[in-house]
Amino acid sequence: MLGIRLDEEEGFGWVDGEGWLDRLLDLREGLLQRDYRVLYLAWLKGITLNPYVDREALEPPVPPGLNELSPALRTFVEIFGVDANLLSVAAEHSAALKMAAVDEAQLRRTIAGLPVAEKDAFFLRLLQDEPRLSLSLRQRLGLMESPFATDIVPRRTASELLEAAGFEADDL
């Protein structure tokens, strides 16, 4: 279970979340598929909340696709008030999302190489409507790529990000 909790000293007050949960459900599926953008966005918000946060702490690895937010991620940004300037600065080091191309011939060879008992077990799980079975099968077949770019991008400190986004020490 993952929970994201952001406490502001002054508090948010009561937030009427009518319809927001439906708009956020895809965040969980994204995490299961190794899309870590929501975790990075939560970190961005977190560094703006606490004036005592370690300003020399390095940012987490920047996930690809910060310039291409899904509707669920845009809802997260809206609900939690992630600063648009800070997001823009962070996205400068974010690679584009890439869809993994699957070579059908290679896929057929990989499936053929699975033991018959394992294939039968996957078919049984399919007929039992196991949730996220395709995700399990993709993991088993080695089709889940790393979500991070292979190019090493220098990580910035929280202070560098905040300053580039126009935050002053008094703002925090």
ZAMARGU-4260 file (C-alpha; in steps of 0.2 Angstrom, whole numbers, plus 5000, padded with zeros to 4 digits):
<rodrens>
0) 5000/5000/5000 | 5006/5017/4996 | 5000/5033/5004 | 5004/5051/4999 | 5001/5063/5013
5) 5006/5081/5012 | 5003/5091/5028 | 5004/5110/5027 | 5005/5120/5043 | 4990/5131/5039
10) 4981/5116/5031 | 4971/5114/5016 | 4954/5116/5024 | 4940/5105/5018 | 4942/5099/5000
15) 4927/5093/4991 | 4934/5079/4981 | 4918/5075/4971 | 4924/5065/4955 | 4943/5066/4959
20) 4945/5048/4965 | 4939/5042/4948 | 4952/5054/4939 | 4966/5047/4950 | 4963/5028/4949
25) 4975/5027/4934 | 4990/5033/4945 | 4990/5015/4954 | 4991/5006/4937 | 5005/5018/4931
30) 5015/5013/4947 | 5012/4995/4943 | 5019/4998/4926 | 5034/5007/4933 | 5028/5024/4929
35) 5035/5034/4944 | 5030/5051/4938 | 5018/5053/4953 | 5031/5049/4966 | 5042/5063/4958
40) 5028/5075/4958 | 5025/5071/4976 | 5043/5074/4980 | 5042/5091/4971 | 5027/5096/4981
45) 5036/5090/4997 | 5051/5101/4995 | 5040/5117/4994 | 5031/5113/5010 | 5044/5111/5023
50) 5056/5126/5026 | 5068/5113/5035 | 5070/5101/5021 | 5088/5097/5017 | 5091/5109/5002
55) 5106/5100/4997 | 5097/5084/4995 | 5098/5077/4977 | 5082/5075/4967 | 5076/5057/4964
60) 5080/5051/4947 | 5069/5061/4935 | 5056/5050/4926 | 5053/5052/4908 | 5037/5060/4903
65) 5036/5075/4915 | 5031/5086/4899 | 5018/5073/4894 | 5007/5071/4910 | 4992/5060/4909
70) 4975/5066/4914 | 4977/5057/4931 | 4994/5065/4934 | 4987/5082/4929 | 4973/5079/4942
75) 4986/5075/4955 | 4996/5091/4951 | 4979/5101/4953 | 4974/5093/4969 | 4990/5094/4978
80) 4995/5111/4970 | 5012/5106/4963 | 5020/5123/4957 | 5019/5125/4938 | 5036/5134/4937
85) 5044/5120/4948 | 5037/5107/4937 | 5043/5115/4921 | 5060/5117/4928 | 5060/5098/4934
90) 5054/5093/4917 | 5069/5100/4908 | 5079/5085/4913 | 5065/5073/4908 | 5066/5062/4893
95) 5051/5059/4882 | 5040/5044/4885 | 5044/5030/4873 | 5032/5016/4870 | 5041/4999/4869
100) 5040/4991/4852 | 5037/4973/4853 | 5044/4962/4839 | 5031/4949/4836 | 5043/4936/4830
105) 5054/4938/4846 | 5038/4937/4856 | 5033/4921/4848 | 5050/4913/4852 | 5050/4919/4870
110) 5032/4912/4873 | 5037/4896/4864 | 5052/4894/4876 | 5041/4894/4892 | 5038/4877/4900
115) 5021/4870/4895 | 5016/4870/4914 | 5019/4888/4915 | 5009/4892/4899 | 4995/4882/4906
120) 4995/4891/4923 | 4994/4908/4913 | 4979/4902/4903 | 4971/4896/4919 | 4974/4913/4928
125) 4967/4921/4912 | 4951/4911/4913 | 4949/4915/4931 | 4950/4934/4926 | 4965/4938/4937
130) 4968/4956/4938 | 4983/4963/4929 | 4988/4946/4922 | 4995/4955/4907 | 5007/4965/4918
135) 5013/4948/4926 | 5016/4940/4909 | 5025/4955/4903 | 5036/4955/4918 | 5039/4936/4916
140) 5044/4938/4898 | 5056/4952/4902 | 5045/4965/4892 | 5046/4978/4906 | 5059/4991/4902
145) 5067/5002/4915 | 5057/5018/4916 | 5073/5029/4917 | 5083/5035/4902 | 5099/5026/4899
150) 5108/5043/4898 | 5114/5049/4915 | 5107/5066/4918 | 5116/5076/4932 | 5104/5076/4947
155) 5100/5093/4955 | 5098/5098/4973 | 5082/5104/4980 | 5089/5121/4982 | 5094/5122/4963
160) 5077/5117/4958 | 5068/5129/4969 | 5079/5144/4964 | 5077/5140/4946 | 5058/5140/4948
165) 5059/5157/4956 | 5057/5152/4974 | 5064/5163/4987 | 5069/5157/5005 | 5055/5168/5012
170) 5043/5159/5001 | 5045/5142/5010
</rodrens>
